[in-house]
Amino acid sequence: MGASMAIETWVVGDRFATFAELGGVQTYTALRADLTAARANAGASGRRCIRIGQGLNLDEITELESIVADPQVAPAFTLAHVASARRCNPRLVHKRHARNVMLSTPTIVDDNVFMASLCLDDDCDELADHLTGHHLQGTVLAEAARQAVLAVSETFLLPETRRFAMRFVTKATEFNYHTYAFPLAVRLRFTVEAIKRGAGGNFAATAALAFEQNGAKVADGRFRFTALDGEFVDANETELARQAIGAAP
């Protein structure tokens, strides 16, 4: 007889405990307990494929990798979706704290088409005080879309000499929600529909974005934005701030 098929289980952050009650899903804390038990009872029957969903931070993912690599655990557990759960450098999305990064490093898949994975940390600001039912709230996807504008621009659209020296100004947005997104794997497709380049790395662009889960589109939108020299934008912002309070230059 051939080897039995592995049982698939999703692991999500502890914040998604309600979702984990549905079956086929475990919180990080519950899974870690199972892995610890497997380590203590080598030779457990069956095999489980653990798929990383939303809510885990880098330390938790690293710890799961370490435990599953243990010779006493490895025969019974494997990890999937590890690469897509690793967040991009916070600088790419203009964040100070890694917990607030929502995307993997974008990759190019076709002319002007880029892909990234949603990868949420339980402790990110957008999840801190709003979580109802099983789904991801719409503000999370909207923020992830905004971060995609930054990550794709910094990685692919700007000249290397102008990376991290520009400011991005949103001119218009449109966002549509088609169905719930749940704390499992979510892919983001980013398509640059038009781009007009100027001097010094400046550009104006329009991009279409689509979030996909289980082969279905859960949300999509469009951003019209510009990238401008950082010093110019900072000076302009300061002047507008003075005008707002009636301060003399």
C-alpha positions as CSV (number, residue, x, y, z in Angstrom):
1,M,0.0,0.0,0.0
2,G,1.2,3.6,-0.8
3,A,1.8,6.2,1.9
4,S,-1.3,7.8,3.3
5,M,-2.2,11.4,2.3
6,A,-1.2,14.0,4.8
7,I,-3.9,15.8,6.7
8,E,-3.8,19.5,6.0
9,T,-4.2,22.0,8.8
10,W,-4.0,25.8,8.7
11,V,-2.3,27.7,11.5
12,V,-3.4,31.2,12.3
13,G,-2.5,33.8,14.9
14,D,-4.2,33.5,18.3
15,R,-6.3,36.6,17.5
16,F,-8.2,34.4,15.0
17,A,-9.3,31.9,17.7
18,T,-12.9,32.1,16.5
19,F,-12.0,31.1,13.0
20,A,-9.9,28.2,14.4
21,E,-13.0,26.7,16.0
22,L,-14.3,25.7,12.5
23,G,-12.0,22.7,12.2
24,G,-9.0,22.2,9.9
25,V,-7.5,25.3,11.5
26,Q,-5.4,25.8,14.7
27,T,-4.1,28.8,16.5
28,Y,-0.4,29.1,16.9
29,T,-0.6,28.3,20.6
30,A,-2.6,25.2,20.0
31,L,-0.4,23.9,17.2
32,R,2.7,24.6,19.2
33,A,1.3,22.4,22.0
34,D,0.7,19.6,19.4
35,L,4.2,19.9,18.1
36,T,5.6,19.8,21.6
37,A,3.6,16.6,22.3
38,A,4.9,15.1,19.0
39,R,8.4,15.8,20.1
40,A,7.8,14.0,23.4
41,N,6.1,11.0,21.6
42,A,8.2,10.2,18.6
43,G,6.8,7.9,16.1
44,A,3.2,9.3,16.2
45,S,1.1,7.8,13.5
46,G,-0.2,9.9,10.5
47,R,1.3,12.9,8.9
48,R,0.1,16.5,8.9
49,C,0.9,19.3,6.5
50,I,0.7,22.7,8.3
51,R,-0.2,25.6,6.1
52,I,0.7,29.0,7.4
53,G,-2.2,31.4,7.4
54,Q,-2.5,35.0,8.7
55,G,-1.4,36.3,12.1
56,L,2.0,34.8,12.8
57,N,5.0,37.0,13.4
58,L,8.6,36.1,12.2
59,D,9.6,34.7,15.6
60,E,6.6,32.3,15.6
61,I,7.3,31.2,12.1
62,T,10.9,30.6,12.8
63,E,10.0,28.6,15.9
64,L,7.7,26.4,14.0
65,E,10.4,25.7,11.4
66,S,12.8,24.8,14.2
67,I,10.4,22.4,15.9
68,V,9.3,20.7,12.6
69,A,13.0,20.2,11.7
70,D,13.5,18.2,14.9
71,P,14.1,14.5,13.9
72,Q,11.4,13.5,16.4
73,V,8.8,15.7,14.8
74,A,9.8,15.7,11.1
75,P,8.2,12.3,10.3
76,A,4.8,13.6,11.3
77,F,4.7,17.3,10.3
78,T,5.7,19.5,7.3
79,L,5.3,23.2,6.9
80,A,3.9,24.9,3.7
81,H,3.4,28.6,2.7
82,V,6.5,29.6,4.7
83,A,8.0,31.8,2.0
84,S,4.8,33.7,1.3
85,A,4.4,34.3,5.1
86,R,7.7,36.2,5.3
87,R,7.2,40.0,5.2
88,C,9.2,42.4,3.0
89,N,11.7,44.9,4.4
90,P,9.7,47.5,6.4
91,R,11.5,50.2,4.4
92,L,9.8,49.1,1.2
93,V,6.4,50.0,2.7
94,H,7.6,53.0,4.7
95,K,7.0,51.4,8.1
96,R,9.1,51.6,11.3
97,H,7.7,48.4,12.9
98,A,7.8,45.0,11.2
99,R,4.5,44.1,12.8
100,N,2.8,46.6,10.5
101,V,4.2,45.2,7.3
102,M,1.4,43.4,5.5
103,L,3.1,42.0,2.3
104,S,5.8,39.7,1.2
105,T,8.4,41.1,-1.2
106,P,6.7,41.7,-4.5
107,T,7.9,39.7,-7.6
108,I,7.5,40.5,-11.3
109,V,5.4,38.0,-13.2
110,D,4.8,39.8,-16.5
111,D,5.3,43.2,-18.1
112,N,4.0,45.7,-15.6
113,V,2.4,42.9,-13.5
114,F,3.6,42.0,-10.0
115,M,2.6,39.6,-7.3
116,A,2.8,39.6,-3.5
117,S,1.2,37.6,-0.6
118,L,-0.7,39.1,2.3
119,C,1.0,38.3,5.5
120,L,-0.5,39.8,8.6
121,D,0.9,39.9,12.1
122,D,-1.6,39.5,15.0
123,D,-0.1,42.7,16.5
124,C,-0.4,45.0,13.5
125,D,-2.2,48.3,14.2
126,E,-5.1,47.6,11.8
127,L,-6.1,44.4,13.8
128,A,-5.5,46.0,17.2
129,D,-9.1,47.1,18.0
130,H,-11.4,45.6,15.4
131,L,-12.0,42.0,14.7
132,T,-15.5,40.6,14.2
133,G,-16.5,37.1,13.1
134,H,-14.1,35.0,11.0
135,H,-13.1,37.4,8.2
136,L,-10.5,40.0,7.6
137,Q,-11.9,43.5,7.8
138,G,-11.9,45.7,4.7
139,T,-9.5,48.3,6.2
140,V,-6.8,45.6,6.3
141,L,-7.0,44.9,2.5
142,A,-7.2,48.6,1.8
143,E,-4.0,49.2,3.8
144,A,-2.3,46.3,2.1
145,A,-3.2,47.7,-1.3
146,R,-1.6,51.1,-0.3
147,Q,1.5,49.2,0.9
148,A,1.7,47.4,-2.5
149,V,1.9,50.8,-4.2
150,L,4.9,51.6,-2.1
151,A,6.6,48.2,-2.3
152,V,6.2,47.8,-6.1
153,S,7.3,51.4,-6.7
154,E,10.4,51.2,-4.5
155,T,11.4,47.8,-5.9
156,F,10.6,48.1,-9.6
157,L,9.4,51.5,-10.7
158,L,12.0,53.9,-9.3
159,P,15.6,54.2,-10.5
160,E,17.9,52.6,-7.9
161,T,19.5,55.9,-7.1
162,R,16.1,57.4,-6.1
163,R,14.9,54.5,-3.9
164,F,13.8,55.7,-0.5
165,A,14.3,59.3,-1.5
166,M,10.8,59.9,-2.9
167,R,7.4,60.7,-1.4
168,F,4.3,59.1,-2.7
169,V,1.1,61.1,-3.0
170,T,-2.3,59.4,-3.6
171,K,-4.4,61.3,-6.1
172,A,-7.5,59.0,-6.2
173,T,-8.5,55.5,-5.0
174,E,-11.4,53.1,-5.8
175,F,-12.0,49.9,-3.9
176,N,-14.5,47.1,-4.3
177,Y,-15.3,44.2,-2.0
178,H,-16.8,41.1,-3.6
179,T,-16.8,38.6,-0.7
180,Y,-15.2,37.9,2.6
181,A,-11.4,37.3,2.9
182,F,-10.5,34.8,5.6
183,P,-7.2,34.5,7.5
184,L,-5.7,32.0,5.1
185,A,-3.5,32.5,2.0
186,V,-4.3,35.6,0.0
187,R,-2.5,36.8,-3.1
188,L,-2.3,40.3,-4.4
189,R,-1.9,41.0,-8.2
190,F,-0.7,44.6,-9.0
191,T,-0.8,45.8,-12.6
192,V,0.6,49.1,-13.7
193,E,-1.9,50.4,-16.2
194,A,-0.2,53.7,-17.1
195,I,2.9,55.5,-16.0
196,K,4.3,58.9,-17.1
197,R,7.8,59.6,-16.1
198,G,9.5,62.9,-15.4
199,A,12.9,64.2,-14.3
200,G,14.7,63.0,-11.3
201,G,12.8,59.8,-10.9
202,N,9.4,61.6,-10.6
203,F,6.4,59.8,-12.1
204,A,2.6,59.6,-12.2
205,A,1.0,56.2,-12.4
206,T,-2.3,54.4,-12.3
207,A,-2.4,50.8,-11.0
208,A,-5.1,48.1,-10.7
209,L,-5.0,45.7,-7.7
210,A,-6.8,42.5,-7.1
211,F,-6.8,40.2,-4.0
212,E,-7.4,36.5,-4.6
213,Q,-8.2,33.7,-2.2
214,N,-8.9,30.1,-3.2
215,G,-9.0,31.1,-6.9
216,A,-11.6,33.8,-6.4
217,K,-11.3,37.5,-6.4
218,V,-12.3,38.9,-2.9
219,A,-11.5,42.6,-3.5
220,D,-10.1,44.8,-6.2
221,G,-9.3,48.5,-6.6
222,R,-7.4,51.2,-8.5
223,F,-4.8,53.7,-7.3
224,R,-3.8,56.9,-9.1
225,F,-0.6,58.2,-7.5
226,T,2.6,60.2,-8.0
227,A,6.2,59.8,-6.8
228,L,7.9,63.1,-6.1
229,D,11.3,64.2,-4.8
230,G,11.2,63.9,-1.0
231,E,12.8,67.3,-0.2
232,F,10.3,69.1,-2.5
233,V,7.3,67.4,-0.9
234,D,8.5,68.0,2.6
235,A,9.0,71.7,1.9
236,N,5.6,72.0,0.3
237,E,4.0,70.2,3.2
238,T,5.6,72.5,5.7
239,E,4.4,75.6,3.8
240,L,0.8,74.2,3.6
241,A,0.9,73.4,7.3
242,R,1.9,77.0,8.1
243,Q,-1.0,78.3,5.9
244,A,-3.4,76.0,7.7
245,I,-2.7,77.6,11.1
246,G,-2.2,81.1,9.7
247,A,1.5,81.2,10.6
248,A,3.9,83.6,8.9
249,P,6.6,82.0,6.7
